[in-house]
Amino acid sequence: MYPLFTTIKLEKNKLLQLDFHNQRVNHTRKELFGSNDNWNIADMIDIPVLDQNKIYRCRFLYNKDNYGVEFIPYQPKHITKLYLVQDDQIDYSYKYTDRSRLDALRKQLPNTHDSDVLIVKNGLVTETSLANIVFSDGNKWYTPDTPLLKGTQRAYYLAQGILTERRISPADLRGFNKARLINAMLDLNTGNDITMDNIHNSCF
């Protein structure tokens, strides 16, 4: 019913970074459906009475003309290991509710409790199945300029000048000293470091 979605962080009864989610939703509706009317998500979401001591994932699901909203208590995943996997055919340019291709890659993992795949497409690092990725050389934070999906948190940090886009191949990874994952729910301040020796060449 709803082929697309965006995940918005709800903290202390406030939806965060709505401007970037509006941009994503309206850009997607225009690209896929030819829609020229701009939605304002803030006017479309009624926040229920929730425990303000908890963080929630607000899933805004939509198609061309209709939408639905879900609130789900946020349970962070503590990812400490990444495994490089190659997939030159994968396409996740828009945030589809169908994540079967990503899920299939993730099923290759030895375990999914603390691990994720780091997807390589056409010889370049893209992102993990759960989040965009950033790398530090000790001075600056970089993110691949070839992500599968241009996430809202990624867009925010690029706009702030906190991140720099860079073309990154697997061979380039040795030039960094740590990585972190970022998405709408996970920012640079709350994400844990992933050391480079915990980024493995494959799942096998």
Order of alpha helices (4+ residues) and beta strands (2+ residues): beta-beta-alpha-beta-beta-beta-alpha-beta-beta-beta-beta-alpha-beta-beta-beta-beta
